Amino acid sequence: MTDSTEWRYDRLSWPALRAALARDPQPVVAIPFGAVEDHGLHLPLSTDNDILEAVLAECGRRAAGDLLVTPVIPFGLDEHHMDFPGTITVDMETCLAYVSQAAISVARHGFRHILIVNGHGSNQAICDLAARKCVLATGLICAATTINAAVDPALVRDVLDANRQGGPGSVGHACEYETAMMLHAHPDRVQMELAQRDIGQVKLKYFNWDYPEPSAYSWQDWWSRFSQSGVCGDAAAATPEFGKLMFETTVTRFVELVREFATLPIRERVDHH
């Protein structure tokens, strides 16, 4: 692969990266932010990172120079999962400082459009704040988004709702969706004979953890207080066919999102004092 078609930010030489900065349109830079945590009995601790890497690699290939992807930041805010062996957690202040500094570093080289791409639920607020810190520090455009529909289904909600088979509560964590994505992207890492339906999170009038119904407030408990296996959802309902559909839909729409995002203008500030 030549530098002109390389999609991995860190595999470019510095002269090739300088050439990428000079392109018109300039590529968007994606900074993926994942986690290492329990994903039931049937999925590896690396699941969030595996999904991020697989989807963004395919996006990078298909974007034909419009997207550069940094390595995944592998560890996130995960204290609430520490009752399950293997989880690695970083406190929220360190996460915010680390992710925002990564984005600011990219911006300092002159990239004008940066996306912090989340793959883990508890990173979501951190990603939003890190993007804001980057904008305030550099004046360039940095936004937070997600490609894991178990975290936020906004990109693929219609396809997810129309095609999942597990019924209410099936999508949450290590669930029908994440298991299906892994069955498509990394089938060798899935032990489907161990996949379980484990739906322990409460459903109330104003609080609901399943899609498509929204919650009026957010709340995150210690994971072991409502999940026996680390699953929240119906992992047993997952199929490779559903995974392929969700993977392809995510890739297609994320490439479209990247190209739309790149058109956001950088306007002049106006001091009205």
C-alpha positions as CSV (number, residue, x, y, z in Angstrom):
1,M,0.0,0.0,0.0
2,T,1.3,3.4,-0.9
3,D,1.3,6.5,1.3
4,S,-1.5,8.0,-0.9
5,T,-3.9,5.2,-0.1
6,E,-2.8,4.4,3.5
7,W,-5.6,5.0,6.0
8,R,-3.8,4.4,9.2
9,Y,-2.5,7.7,10.6
10,D,0.4,6.2,12.4
11,R,1.6,4.2,9.4
12,L,2.3,7.3,7.3
13,S,5.7,8.8,7.2
14,W,5.9,12.4,8.4
15,P,6.3,13.7,4.8
16,A,3.3,11.7,3.7
17,L,1.3,13.0,6.6
18,R,2.3,16.5,5.6
19,A,1.1,15.7,2.1
20,A,-2.2,14.5,3.6
21,L,-2.6,17.9,5.3
22,A,-2.3,19.6,2.0
23,R,-5.0,17.6,0.3
24,D,-8.3,19.3,-0.8
25,P,-10.5,18.1,0.7
26,Q,-8.3,17.3,3.7
27,P,-8.9,13.9,5.3
28,V,-10.9,13.6,8.6
29,V,-8.9,12.0,11.4
30,A,-10.7,9.5,13.6
31,I,-9.4,8.8,17.1
32,P,-11.1,5.6,18.4
33,F,-11.5,5.2,22.2
34,G,-12.4,1.7,23.5
35,A,-12.2,-0.5,26.6
36,V,-11.0,-3.8,27.9
37,E,-13.7,-5.3,30.0
38,D,-16.0,-8.4,30.6
39,H,-18.2,-9.3,27.7
40,G,-20.0,-12.4,29.1
41,L,-18.7,-16.0,29.0
42,H,-18.6,-16.1,25.2
43,L,-16.8,-12.9,24.1
44,P,-13.2,-11.7,24.8
45,L,-12.3,-8.7,26.9
46,S,-11.2,-7.0,23.8
47,T,-14.7,-6.9,22.2
48,D,-15.2,-3.1,22.2
49,N,-11.7,-2.6,20.7
50,D,-12.2,-5.4,18.2
51,I,-15.4,-3.9,16.9
52,L,-13.9,-0.4,16.7
53,E,-10.8,-1.6,14.8
54,A,-12.8,-3.8,12.4
55,V,-15.3,-1.2,11.4
56,L,-12.8,1.7,11.2
57,A,-10.4,-0.4,9.1
58,E,-13.1,-1.1,6.6
59,C,-14.2,2.6,6.6
60,G,-10.6,3.6,6.0
61,R,-10.3,1.3,3.0
62,R,-13.6,2.5,1.5
63,A,-13.1,6.2,2.2
64,A,-10.4,6.3,-0.4
65,G,-8.2,8.9,1.3
66,D,-11.0,10.9,3.0
67,L,-10.3,9.3,6.4
68,L,-7.2,8.6,8.5
69,V,-7.5,6.5,11.6
70,T,-5.2,6.6,14.7
71,P,-4.6,3.5,16.8
72,V,-7.3,2.6,19.3
73,I,-7.0,4.1,22.7
74,P,-7.6,0.8,24.4
75,F,-8.5,1.5,28.0
76,G,-11.4,3.6,29.2
77,L,-13.6,4.4,32.3
78,D,-14.5,0.9,33.6
79,E,-14.5,1.0,37.4
80,H,-18.1,-0.3,37.4
81,H,-16.9,-3.5,35.7
82,M,-14.1,-4.3,38.1
83,D,-16.0,-7.1,39.8
84,F,-15.3,-9.1,36.7
85,P,-11.7,-10.4,36.3
86,G,-9.6,-8.8,33.6
87,T,-11.2,-5.4,33.3
88,I,-8.8,-2.5,33.1
89,T,-10.0,0.8,34.3
90,V,-8.6,4.4,34.0
91,D,-10.2,7.2,36.1
92,M,-12.3,9.7,34.3
93,E,-10.0,12.7,34.8
94,T,-7.1,10.8,33.3
95,C,-9.2,9.6,30.4
96,L,-10.4,13.1,29.7
97,A,-6.9,14.5,29.8
98,Y,-5.4,11.7,27.6
99,V,-8.1,11.7,24.9
100,S,-8.3,15.5,24.7
101,Q,-4.5,15.7,24.4
102,A,-4.5,13.1,21.6
103,A,-7.1,15.2,19.7
104,I,-5.3,18.5,20.4
105,S,-2.0,16.9,19.1
106,V,-3.7,16.0,15.8
107,A,-5.2,19.5,15.5
108,R,-1.8,21.2,16.2
109,H,-0.5,19.6,13.0
110,G,-3.2,21.4,11.0
111,F,-6.0,18.8,10.6
112,R,-9.2,20.8,10.6
113,H,-11.8,18.0,11.2
114,I,-11.3,15.4,14.0
115,L,-13.7,12.7,15.2
116,I,-13.3,11.0,18.6
117,V,-15.0,7.7,17.9
118,N,-16.4,5.9,21.0
119,G,-16.8,2.2,21.4
120,H,-17.7,1.9,25.1
121,G,-20.7,3.2,26.9
122,S,-19.0,4.9,29.9
123,N,-16.6,6.7,27.6
124,Q,-19.4,8.7,26.0
125,A,-19.5,11.7,28.2
126,I,-15.7,11.8,28.2
127,C,-15.6,11.8,24.4
128,D,-18.0,14.7,24.3
129,L,-15.9,16.7,26.8
130,A,-12.6,15.9,25.1
131,A,-14.0,17.1,21.8
132,R,-15.1,20.3,23.4
133,K,-11.7,20.8,25.0
134,C,-10.0,20.3,21.6
135,V,-12.3,23.0,20.0
136,L,-11.7,25.4,22.8
137,A,-7.9,24.9,22.7
138,T,-7.4,25.0,18.9
139,G,-10.4,26.6,17.2
140,L,-10.7,23.7,14.8
141,I,-13.6,21.2,14.5
142,C,-13.6,18.2,16.8
143,A,-16.7,16.1,17.5
144,A,-17.6,13.0,19.3
145,T,-19.5,10.1,17.8
146,T,-19.9,6.3,18.2
147,I,-20.0,3.3,15.9
148,N,-21.2,0.8,18.5
149,A,-25.0,0.7,18.4
150,A,-25.1,-0.9,21.8
151,V,-23.8,2.4,23.1
152,D,-25.7,4.7,20.8
153,P,-27.7,3.4,17.9
154,A,-28.3,6.8,16.2
155,L,-26.3,6.0,13.1
156,V,-28.1,2.7,12.4
157,R,-31.2,2.8,14.6
158,D,-33.7,1.9,11.8
159,V,-31.8,-1.2,10.6
160,L,-31.1,-2.3,14.2
161,D,-34.8,-2.1,15.3
162,A,-36.1,-3.7,12.1
163,N,-33.8,-6.7,12.2
164,R,-32.9,-7.7,15.7
165,Q,-34.6,-11.0,16.8
166,G,-34.1,-11.0,20.6
167,G,-37.0,-8.8,21.5
168,P,-37.2,-6.2,24.3
169,G,-33.9,-6.0,26.2
170,S,-31.8,-7.9,23.7
171,V,-29.4,-5.0,23.0
172,G,-27.2,-3.6,25.8
173,H,-23.8,-5.1,26.4
174,A,-22.2,-8.3,25.1
175,C,-25.6,-8.6,23.7
176,E,-27.4,-9.6,20.5
177,Y,-25.8,-6.7,18.6
178,E,-22.2,-6.9,19.9
179,T,-22.2,-10.7,19.6
180,A,-23.4,-10.5,16.0
181,M,-20.8,-7.9,15.1
182,M,-18.1,-10.2,16.5
183,L,-19.6,-13.2,14.7
184,H,-19.1,-11.3,11.4
185,A,-15.8,-9.6,12.1
186,H,-14.0,-12.1,14.3
187,P,-16.0,-15.4,14.4
188,D,-12.9,-17.2,15.8
189,R,-13.2,-15.1,19.0
190,V,-16.8,-16.1,19.8
191,Q,-17.9,-19.1,21.8
192,M,-21.6,-19.2,20.9
193,E,-22.2,-22.3,22.9
194,L,-21.6,-20.1,26.0
195,A,-23.8,-17.2,24.9
196,Q,-26.6,-16.3,27.3
197,R,-29.7,-14.2,27.6
198,D,-29.1,-12.1,30.7
199,I,-31.5,-9.1,31.1
200,G,-31.1,-7.9,34.7
201,Q,-31.4,-4.1,34.2
202,V,-34.7,-2.7,35.5
203,K,-37.3,-1.0,33.2
204,L,-39.3,1.8,34.7
205,K,-41.6,4.6,33.4
206,Y,-38.7,7.1,32.9
207,F,-35.7,4.8,32.8
208,N,-35.1,2.1,30.2
209,W,-31.8,0.7,28.9
210,D,-33.1,-1.0,25.8
211,Y,-33.7,0.6,22.4
212,P,-35.7,2.1,20.7
213,E,-37.3,3.6,23.8
214,P,-35.4,6.5,25.3
215,S,-34.7,7.1,29.0
216,A,-35.4,10.5,30.7
217,Y,-32.2,10.1,32.7
218,S,-29.0,8.2,32.6
219,W,-27.7,6.0,35.4
220,Q,-24.9,3.4,35.6
221,D,-24.8,0.9,38.5
222,W,-22.1,-1.5,39.4
223,W,-22.3,-4.1,36.7
224,S,-22.3,-7.2,39.0
225,R,-25.5,-5.9,40.7
226,F,-27.6,-6.6,37.7
227,S,-25.7,-9.0,35.5
228,Q,-24.6,-12.5,36.4
229,S,-22.4,-13.2,33.4
230,G,-21.4,-9.7,32.2
231,V,-24.1,-9.8,29.5
232,C,-26.9,-7.3,29.4
233,G,-29.1,-8.4,26.6
234,D,-29.7,-11.6,24.6
235,A,-26.4,-12.8,23.3
236,A,-27.9,-16.2,22.3
237,A,-30.1,-14.5,19.7
238,A,-27.1,-13.2,17.7
239,T,-26.5,-14.5,14.2
240,P,-23.7,-13.9,11.7
241,E,-26.2,-12.6,9.2
242,F,-27.4,-9.9,11.5
243,G,-23.8,-9.0,12.2
244,K,-23.0,-8.7,8.5
245,L,-26.0,-6.5,8.0
246,M,-25.1,-4.2,10.9
247,F,-21.4,-4.1,10.0
248,E,-22.1,-3.1,6.4
249,T,-24.7,-0.5,7.4
250,T,-22.4,1.0,9.9
251,V,-19.5,1.2,7.5
252,T,-21.5,2.7,4.7
253,R,-23.1,5.3,6.9
254,F,-20.0,6.2,8.7
255,V,-18.1,6.9,5.5
256,E,-21.0,9.2,4.5
257,L,-20.9,10.8,7.9
258,V,-17.2,11.5,7.6
259,R,-17.6,13.1,4.2
260,E,-20.5,15.3,5.5
261,F,-18.5,16.2,8.6
262,A,-15.6,17.4,6.5
263,T,-17.8,20.0,5.0
264,L,-18.4,21.8,8.3
265,P,-17.0,25.3,7.9
266,I,-14.6,26.9,10.4
267,R,-16.2,30.4,10.9
268,E,-14.6,33.4,12.4
269,R,-15.4,34.2,16.1
270,V,-17.0,37.5,16.9
271,D,-16.2,39.2,20.2
272,H,-19.3,41.2,21.2
273,H,-17.8,42.9,24.3
